[in-house]
Amino acid sequence: MKDTSLPLEGIRILDFCDQRGQGCGRLLADLGAEVILVEPPAGMASRAKPPLYDGASLHFIAHNLNKLSLTLDLASQAGREELLTLLPSVDILLDGSAPNYLSSLGLDVATLRQAHPELLYLSITDFGLAGPRRSYVATESVHMALGTMLSRSGRAGREPLLPPGDMALETASVQAAWVALLAYWQRQFVGRGDLLDFSINDAVAQLLDPGVGATGSASAGRTAVEAAPHSRPLVEFTPGELPSVALMYPVFQCADGAVRLCVLNPRQWHAMSEWLGPDHPFKHKKYDGTAGRLMKIDKINALIAELFKHQTRAQLVDEGRKRGIPIASLALPHELFNDSHFAARELFTEVDAGTKKGLMPSGYLRMDGRRIGARTPCPTVGQHTEVLSNKPAQPLEPTPEKQSIGRRPLEGIRVLDLGVIVAGGELGRLFADQGADVIKLENRAFGDGLRQSFDGNPVSIPFAQASRGKRSLGLNLRSDEGKHLFNELVKKTDIVLTNFKPGTTESLGIDYETLKHINPGIICAESSAMGSVGPNAKTMGYGPLVRASTSLTGLWRYPDQADGYGDGVTIYPDHFVARVSAVAILAKLIERRRTGKGGFIDLSQAECIMNVLATEFLRESLQPGSMVAKGNSDEFDAPNSIFPCWGHDEWCAISVTNDQQWQALCKVMDRPDLSSNHDYSTCDGRLARREELEAEVRRWCQDRTPQEVMEQCQSVGVPAGKMLRLSEFIVDEHFQARKFFRVLQQPTAGRPLETENGPVGHSETLPEPDIRRAPARAEHTRAVAREVLQLSDDEIDELIAKGVLEQGNSAEKGAKSQKFKTFAARAGASLVVKINALRG
């Protein structure tokens, strides 16, 4: 019989996430945890969160499948006693309620932990429990602004553009799940609970398009500060200006919509050149490289546009695939419901929504051949009162000899990391940060593209960010002896990570079905653009194409500009996908302690994006045509948008989400006439007069700096956030106070590098990462061969001579060429000088 067990079965979680973080409990429930919503008798306020359909909140439905609901009147002594009675059976408490809600009821953290010393209390707040902005309130747009994403979204010369949906809040929820499971795993060894200070804004700054994280291969070895201009990217070619890499991911209109192209390497350009015909003027070899084409990209793209305009999306995608050219259709949301690939992968599921049934993405991933996602419907209020008398069996017990809380959570775990570029490299880095021995397998013939840089640096800055703390083993997997050595490594390994094109591991003989016979406890995690199975599994895995094929690109657009796509320079979802994989792998490790069995995790980047938009897809299935580009004005209340402030290209997000905030905004604007106007006193009234209200807010903002607008609004409880630029980000006092940044000493960089700290602001049991430099290629071949494979020096020498093993040089250093210095300065490297000057 098919195994129907789930990895987190037996773990009990209390979920107080009403205002924020509901996606965290949903993901943990998908993976098998018993997640119990603790609701007041009238139900959580988020049950009325728009969009509504037939009186039901589609947002609440999408975020609370697989959960249970318990009602407790915590304002009463009896309700509080019931909670304290339940608490000893609980592993994790997720608190995403209103600030100080539980404390105001006499249920502060100290009281709860006194009732259950091993309780893991995960506090999910907008800006954390400490730091200058700890009392600030936020919305999606405020997090986008203060998390630096807004400053790089959209087009130069226009207002910044908010990405669609609740991308910031949804991705942060996945990081919260990663933190919860890390603390749970650590508790098995240290035997004590924890208070975890989780900031949504910290997570947004790490996950969406991180300012100090790994940048993509198109950055050519530059940091995000160097690669990103001061404002949004210039996506039109202007003589004398440095073209943006966004021009390498152009969107072309065709007969029935649009397609996106990613022609990056010489082979792809040769195929595209052949498609353009024999007579075009860009045949010279100087156009083989990205830099050469960028300087003529306007003329090249004009030729491609003429070639494409009379053909259909299907014709272009089919021809592109035949020629080996990365191309994707800009999918429309409704088309995805009937997509054969997603149907084969069981992505969409039917859920109850009022009196009708709708469709939404079921869950983030597949595991051991099945979808991990929706199983039970969203609960009614108080549906599961029986949980008060049922105590689940705990799946794990602390180790007999408790270890010091200074231990790193994943000490003793070995990872074979075959991941490349950002999504692959970042995943291995997450495990290295937590103490795992991560061995990156490399080979000269098939190198990691993230090592590439303009100056030939053997350890580029993006590679250093993605592979800090790892060891590098040079191994030729295309030789029989190399495969034998890999199998020997697998016997002593816990996790194998890959993000090759599906089918590659099978062709190499290192797929999960093969490896599980060598080590039944092995956990293999494979990440790709479209997943390991399905009709389109072998689609080329470029982020811009993934965004196009999931409808994200089409939604991330200025509504008044047909070609105004705003996602040209982001590397989303690479960093986010790595966190989804990490959560799934850690869940498997937890299960393995109980069962001894490993398993296979199949992650599709496309499906991760679509699950972030689950509420929007559910609504589209019920209200066709609702899932369109929305721009910056919130659909459900006003004024709620991005407003221009004093100065050049300076902006602030302001979000009024209820009547109280509207009155507070009127007060801070000193506009009693607006406050007393009954036409504006309700949400419906404000929405009906959005344009006139937002014009009033614009007039108020235009004579104030974004900092002033933010501070004045926040002082009266109105969510507001200035558009934080990367040049400001690294010296921002709030991020500094939260110890968001660490220093990475990478000798090849020529300077200390800012890098991110751990995934949670404060923890009693999870130590900060040990920040160690990234390796040169094959730097640790001898050490790994001796320690893990138990080979002698003579055996190692022989294998190196035969080309089975490769040996690198730990002393490799790259000096930046003058050409690179000039290029980087034009791209924004001068910001680094300004940042260092600000630091003093």
N, C-alpha and C positions, 0 to 999 in steps of 0.2 A: 504494500500500500504506500501511496505517496506520503512523505513526511509533511505534516501540516503544522509542526511546531514552529515557533518563532524565536529569534535569538534572545529577546529580553523578557521572555515569560518568567513570571515570579517576582519581577521588580514592581513595586508599588509606588506610585507618584501622585501627590496631591497637586492639583493645578488651580492656582488662583489667578491665572492670566486672563484678566478681563480687558484691561486697557492695552496691553502689549504682550507679545511673545506667545500667542496661542499656537503658532506653527511649531514651536519647540515641543510642546506636549503631543501635538498631532504626529510628528515624526517618530517620537519615542513610542507612541501607541501603535503606529504602523509596524514598528519592529517588535511588538509583542508585549510591551510594558502595560500594566494595568494603570491607566491614567484616569484619575477621578477629578472631575470638575467640582469644586466646592462653591456652591452658589447660594445667594440669599434666597429666601422663600419666593420672591418674585422673579428670580432668575437673574443672570448676569446682564448688565447693561448692554453688552455687545450683542445680545440676541436681537437688538433693534438697530444694529449698525447697517447702514446702507452699503450696497444696493439691496433693496427689498423686492421680493416677488411673492405675490399672494400673501403678504403680511410676514413672510419669513425672511430672515437675513441670510443672503447667499454667502456673505463672508463668514458668518458663524457656522453655517452648514459645512463649508469647505474646510474649516479649521478645527472641527470638533468631531469628525468621523472617528470611529473606533474608541471613543472615550465613554466613560460612565458619568452620571450626574448625581451628586448628593447635595441636598439642601440642608443648610445649617443656619440658624438665626444667631449669628455670632454677636449680635448686640445684646443677647440674653446670656445669663450665667449658664443656663442649661446647654445652650449651643456651644459655648466655649469649652465646657467640660466634655461634651461629646467629641469635640475636635481633639482635645488633649488625650482622651481615651484612645482615639483612633491612631494618634501619632506614632506610638511605638512600633506599629506594623508598617510604617512608611519608610521608604528609602530616601526619596527626594521630594522636596517641596519647591515648586516653581512659583515664585511670587512676582507676577507682572500686574498686580493690582495698582490702584491709585496710590500715589506717594503717602506713606505712613498709615495706610488703611488698617493693616493688622495691628500696628503699634497703638493706634487710637482706640482699639478695642481691648487693650491689655494683653495682646498677643504679640509682643515684640520678639525679636530673634532670641534674646536671652531666655525668655520664658519658654519658648518652643524647644530650644535645645536643652533646657533643664529637664523637660518632660521626656526628651529622647536625645541623649548625648551623641548618638551616631547619625543624627539627621543631617542630610546634605541640603542646605538652604541656598537655593539659587535665586538671588535678587536680580530681577531684570528691570532696569530702569533706563530712562532715555540717555542720561549722561553719567551714570554711576553714583555711588554713595559718597565719593570724595572728588574734589576738584572745583574750580571756580564756577563751573556751570552745573553743579550737582542739583540745584533747585530749578533749573530750566525745564520747560515742558516742550515737547516736540511733536511733530507730525512727519509724514513721509517727506514732504518738501523741505522741512527744516533739517532733517537728517541728511538729505541730499546736499543741501547748502553747506552745512558745517562738516560734512564728511568729505568735502572737496570734489565730489563727483559733478556737481552742478557747474563748476567753473570750466569743465572740459566737455560739457554736453551741449550739442547744438552747433551753430555756425558763427564764425567771426562776422561781426557787423550786425548780428541780430541778438535778441535777448537770449540768455541761457535757456535750455530746454529741459524740462523735467522728463525723465524716462517714464514709461507707462507703468500702471499698476502700483503695487506696494513693494517694489523691488528691494528697497532698503530694509524695510521691516521684515520681509520674508527671508531674505538671506541672513539677516542677523539671527533669526530664530534657529537656523541650522547651526550657526556657530554656538549658540546657547546649548543646543543638544550635545555638541562635541564637548563642551565644558562639563556638562552634567555627567556624561559617561566617563570622562577622564577622572572626575572626582569619585565616581562610584567604583571605578577600577582601583584607584589609589586606596580607597577605604578598605579594600580586602587585605591590604598589606599593613596599613598603619592603624587600622581599627578605631578611627575616630571620625566624627562629623566635620562639617566645614560651613563657613559662611562665604559664599562666592559672589563677589561684587562684579556683576556683568553689566556693561554699558552697551546699549544698542549703537550709539554713535561710534564708540571704539570699533565695534564689529564692522560697521559700514565703511569706516576708513581702512580696514584691513581687507575686506572682501570684494567690494565692487570694482574698484580700479585703484589699487593702493598706491599712494604717493611714494612709499619707500619699499614696496615689494618688487617682485620680479616683473619686468616689462616683457613684452613679446619679442619675438625674433626680429620683427620689423623695426624695432628701436635701434637695432645694430649696436648693441652693447651700451646704450645710454640709460641713465636713470630716468624716471618719470619726470623729474624736474628739468632735466636736460632735453628730453624728447618732446615735452608738452610746451606750447607757447604760453605766454602770459594769460591769454584769454582762450576762447574757443578756436578750434582749428580752421585754417584757411583752406576751404575745400574747392575753391575756384583757383585756377592758375593765374597768378599775377606776376608779370616779368619783374625781376629784381627781388622777389620774395622767395624764401625757401619753401618749396611745396610741402604740404602735409602728407604724412603717410596715408591719410584717409583717401588720397587720390589713387592709392593702389588697391582700394576696395570699392571701385565705382559701381553705381547702380545705373542700368540702362533700361529705358523704356522699350517695350516691344509690342507686338500686335495685340496681346491680351493681358498686359500688365507690365511687370518689370523683372529683371534678373540682376544678380550681383556676381561680379567676377573677382577672383583673387589670383592674378598672375604674378608670381613672385620669383621663382628660380629660373635659370636659363632654359631648362628643358621645357617648362611651361610656356615661356615666352616664344621659344622656337615653334611650338605647336600653335600658339595664337598667331604668330607671324605667318605661318603657312595658311591658316584659316583666312587671314586677311587677303591672301592672294600674292601673286609674284611681283606686283608693280608698286607696292607702297614704299615710302622713302626711309623705312626704319629697319632695313636689313643688316646694317653694319653691326659688327660684333660689339661695338661700344654700347649698344642698347641691350645687350644680354643681361647686364647688371641692373639692379633696382635703381641705383643712383643715376645711371645714364638715362633710363626711361623717365625718371621723375622730371628731368629738365625739359622733356618734350611731351609730358603726359597729357597736356590739353589736346595736342594734335593727334596723339595716338588714340585717346579715348573718343575723339570725334570720328575717327575711322571705324572704330568698333561700334559706335552708336549707329552709324549709317548701315553697317552690316547687319545689325540686330533688329532694326526697327520694324521690319515687315514679317518677322518670324515670331512664332508663338513661344511661350516659356518652355513648353514640353519639347519642342524642336531644338531649342537652344541648349537645354540641359542634356538632352540625349546626344547631340553632336559634341558638346563639350566633354562629356564622359568618354566618348569614343576616342577623342583626341588627347585625353589625359589633362584637360584644362579644368581647374576648380571653378565650378559655376553652380549657382543655385537659384531657384525661383523664389521671388518674394511672395511667400505664401499668404493667402488671406485666411483669417481665423476660421471661418466656416468650412473651408476646404479641408482642414486638418481632422475634423470629425470623421471623415470618410477616407482618410489616407490609409492605403493598404499596409504601409510599413508600420504605422502606429497601431493599426488593428492587429497585425501579427504579433505585436509586442504587448497587447492587452493594456494599452495606455489608458484609454478612456473607460470610465465606469458610469453607470446610471445611478443617480441618487434622488431621493425624495426632496422636492422643493415645493412646499405648500401642497396644492392639489395636483401638481404635475410632477413628472420626472425629468431631470435634466442630465446633461453629460458634463463631466469634468475629468481632468487628469487624476488617475487613481493614486499615484504615489511616485516617489523620486526614482526608484530603482527596481531592478530584478535581482533576485538572489536564489541560487540553486534552481534555476529554471522556472521561477514563478515571479509574478509581480508582487512586490511588497507595497501594500497600499490599503485602499478602502475594503473593509470587511463588514463592519456594522454601521448602521445609520447614526447620524447625529442624535444624541439623547434628548428626550424631553426633560423639562425641569424636574429634578428630584426623582428621576426614573429608577435609581439604583440604591435605595436606602439600605438594602441588605448588606452593603459593604461595611456597615458599622459593626456587624457581627462576624464577618468573614475575614480571617487573617491569612494571607497567602503564604505558602512555603517559600522561604528564602532560598534562592538558587545557589548562592555562594556563602561560604563562611570565611571570616578572616583567617589568615595563615596562623598556625599555632604560635610562631614566634613573631611578634609584631615588630615591624621595622621602623626606623626613624622617619619622621615626616620629611626629612631632607632628601629622601630617595626620589629619584625621578620616576614618574608613574610607569613608564614603559621600559624601565631597566629590565634586561634579560630577554627582550623581544628582538629578534633579528629580522630584518627586512631586506629582500633582494629588490632593488629599485631599477627597473628598466624604463622608467618614465622619462619622457623628454619634453622639451619646451616648458610652458608655464604650468598647465594642468597636471602634467606628470611630475615635473620637478617639485612643485609646491606640495603635492601629497606626501612624497617622501620626506620633505623638509618638516612637515608637521609632526611626523613620527620621530625624526631625529631630535627635534626640539624637546620632546618629552622623554628622551633618554634611550630610545631604541638604537640598536646598532644598524644603521642604514648603509648598505653597501650598494653603491651605484655601479652598475655594469656598463662599461663603455667599450667602444671599438673604433679604431681610426676610420675604417671604411664606412661606418654608419654612426657618425657622431651626433651629439645633441646639438641641434640648431641654436640653442640658447647660448652656446659658447661663442657664437659668431659676434664679431665687433668690427668697427671700421678700422681700428688700429691693430688688429691681429692679436689682441690680448688673449692668452690661452685660458684665462679665467675671467670672463666678462663680468661686468657689474650685475646684469640680470641673472647670470648663472650663479654668481656668488649669493645673491638673495634667495634663489630657489634651492640651492644645494649646500647651504651652510650646515656644518655639523655632520656631513656625510663622509664616507670613505669611498674611494674610487678603485675599482678592479677592472683591469683591461683583460677582456676575455672574448675570444672568437667563437661565437655560438654557431657559426656555419661550418665548423669542423667537428668531426666525430669525437675527438678528444675534448674539445671545448664543451660539447653537450654532456659528456661524461662528468666533467668537472662541475658543470652546472647542477647536474643531478645529485652529485655529492654535497653540494652546497644546500640543495633543497632539503636533504635529510636533516640538516641542522638549522633550518629556517622556519619561521612562523608565517611570514607574509611575502607574497610575490606581487609586485605592482607593474602593470604595463598600460600603455596607452597607444599601442601600435594600431594600424589599420586592422580591423577584424580579419582573422584568418592567418595573420602573421605568426602567432604563437603556435598554431597547429602546424604550419609549414616548417617551423623550427623544431617541432617535437617537444615544446615546453608548455603546452596548454594544460588546463586544470585536469582534464580527464586522464592525461598521462601522469602528471605530477602527483595526483592523489594516491596513485599506486606506490609511489616512492615514499610519500609521507602523508598518511591519512589525515593528519592534523593541519595540513597546509591550507592557508587562506589565500586565494588568488583574486585580485581585484583588477578588472579590466575596464578602462574608460576610453570612450571613443565618441565621435560626433553623433552617431545615430544608434549606438549600441551594438552588441556583438552578434545579434541575430536579427533577421528581418530582411525584406527585399532590398532596402537601401543601406544595409549595414556597412558596405564598403565605400560609402561616400567619403570624400576627402575631408579631413577634420580641421577646417579652418574656422575660427570663431565667427568672422563676419558672415560666412555662409550658413553656419548654424543659426545665427540670429535671424538671417533672412528666411530660412526654411521653417522657422517656428512662428512666424508673423511678427516677431519682436521688432525687426527693422521697420516694417511698415507702420507699426504703432508708435515707434520712436521718431516722430516726424512733426514738423510744424503743420498744424491743420490747414493753414492758408497757403501752403506751398507744396505743390504736388511732388517735387523732387527734394524737399527740405528734410532729408534724413539726418538724424542727429547722432548716430552711433558709430561714426567713422573711425574714431581713434581708440575707443574703449577695448579692453581685452576681456570684458565680461563674456562668458561666465567662468573663465578658467580658475580663478582663485576660489570662487564659490563652489564649483564642481569638486575641487579638491576636498573641501569641508564635507560635502555630502558623502564622498567616498570614505573619508576618515571616520565619520559616524558609523557607517555600515560595517567597516572593518573592525572597529572597536566593539560593536555589538556582536560580531562573530567571535572575537576573542573572548568576550564574556560568556557566550554560549559554549565555546570550546572547553572552558574550565569545567562546565557541567557535563558535557557529552563526549569530549575527546575528539570530536569531528571538526574538520575544517569546512570549507565551502567555497563557492564561486560567486563573486559580485560582479554584476553586469551593469555598468553605468553609461547612460546616454546623456551627453551634454544638452542635446535638444530637449529631452524629456525634463531635465532639471529646469530649463527656462520655462517650459510650459507648465510645470507644477507651481512655479512662482506666480504664474498668471491663472491659477486654478479658479479663483472667484470670477475673473473676467470670462473665462471659457464657460463656466457654468451659466453665467448670465447670457452669454451669446447663444447658448443652446436653447434658452427659454425666450430670449428677446433678440431675435436675429437682427444684426445691424448695430448692436450696442457696442461691439468691440471695435472701436475705431480710434484714430489718433485724437487725443483730448487736449494736448498742449499743456499750458501752465495753470489754467483756471480750474479749480476743483469743481466737480460735478454736483456735489451734495451740500455745499454751503458757500457763503460769500460774506465778506471779501476773503479770498483764499487763493493767493497766487504769488508770483515773483514780481517785486516792485523795484523800479530804478531809483537809485539814491544819488546824493551829491557826489560828483566826481565822474571820471570817465569809466564807463562800463562797470559800474558798481551796483550791486543788487542785494536785495534782502527778501527772504521768504517770510511771509506773514500768513498765518492760518487761523481764521476764526472758525471754530467747529461747533459752537453752541451759543445760546443767547447770553450767557454770563460773559463769555469772552468778547462778544460784540459790545456789550456795555462797557467792559474794561477798556477796549480799544477806543471807544468814543471818549472816555475819560482821559486817556493818555494823549489823544489828539486834541483835547480841549474843544470838543464839539458837542455841547449839550443839545444843540438843535438836531443832530443825528440821533443822539441817545433818546430823545423824547418823541421822535417821529415814529408813530405806530406802524407805518409802512415797512419799517426796517426791524421791527421787534421780533419777528419770527424768521425761521430759516426760509420758509417759502417766500416771504416778503423780500428778504435779502436776495434770494436767487433771482426773483423776478426783476430786480433792479441792480443786478450785478454790475453792469457797465458804469452806472453813475456812482455806485459806492466805491468801486475800485479806482475810478478817476479821482475821488476824494482822497483815497489813501495814497495814490501816486503824488498828488499835490503836497501832501504832508511829508512824504519821504524825500522829495526832490531837494530839499534844503538841509537834509541831515545825512550824515555818513551811515553806511550799513551798520557799523558798530553802535552808533547812537540809536538807530531805529530798533535794533535787536535788544539793547539794554532797556530802553524805555518800555517796549512791549513786554518783555519778560518780567519786568518789575511789577506788572499788574496781572501776570498769569496768562498772557497771550503768547502762543507759540510763535517764535520768530527766530530766524537764523541768518546771519550774513553769509554771502557767498565767499567761502574761504578758498583762497588760491593756494597752490602748492608752495609758493614762495612764503606764504604766511603759516602754512600748516606745520612746518618743522619747528618753528619758534613759537607756536601757539601755547599760551600759558596753561590752558586746560589740559591739552594732551601732554605737556611737559609735567604737570602736576600729577597726572595719572601714570607717569612712567611708561608712556606709550612707546617711546623710542629707546632703542639700545644702540650701541656702537659695534659695528663689525669691522675688525681689523683684517682686511684682505690685502695682502702685500701687493698684488698685481693691480689694485685700484689706484695706488699712488696717494691715497688719502683715507682717513677713517670714513666709513660709510654709515649713514643712518640706516637702521633696520628696525623692524617691528619687534615688540616684546611678545609675551605670551597672549593667549586668547581671552584672558580674564584679568580685570584690573587688580583684584586682590583675592588671595586665597590663603588659608592657613595650612593647607596640605599640598598644594600644587606649587612647586618652586618655579621661579622664573627660568626660562631656557638658558642653557649654557651656550653662549654665542661663540661658536668656533668657525674658523674660516672654511670656505668651500675648497675642495681638493682640485689639484691639477689632474688632468686625465691620466688614469692608471697609476696614480701616485702611491696607492696602498696595495698594489698587486702582491708584492712580496709578503707584506704583513698578513694579508688575508689568506694567502696560500699557506703560510706557516701556521697561523693560529686556528683557522677554521678547517682547511683541507688537510692539515698535518703533513704537508710536503716538505721534503728536505731542500736545502739550497741547491744541490746538484739537480734535483728533479725540476725545481723551478727554472733553473738556468736552461735546461734542456727544452722545457715547454716554451720559454721565451724565444729560444733559437728557432723553434719550429713554427712560431707565429700563433701558437695556441693561447699563450698569455702575452700581454703587453705590459711593458714597464715604463712609467712616466717619470718626470723629474719634479720633485717637490719644490725645487728652487726656481721654477719657471717664472719669469716676470715679463710683463709687457709694458713697453714705454709708449705712451701715446704719441702718435705722429703729429706733425704740424697740420697736415691735412685734416685730421680728425679734430684737432683743437679748434681749427677755424670753423669746421662744420658744426661742431657741438656748441660753439659760442653763438652762432647764428640761430641755432635751434633753441637756445635758452639756457645754456650752461652758465651764463653770467649770473643767473639767479643763485647759483651755488655761492658765488663770491658775496652777493648781497646777504645771503643767509648767514654765512660765516661772520660777516661784519656785524650783523644784528646780534650774533652770539657774543661778540667781543672776543 
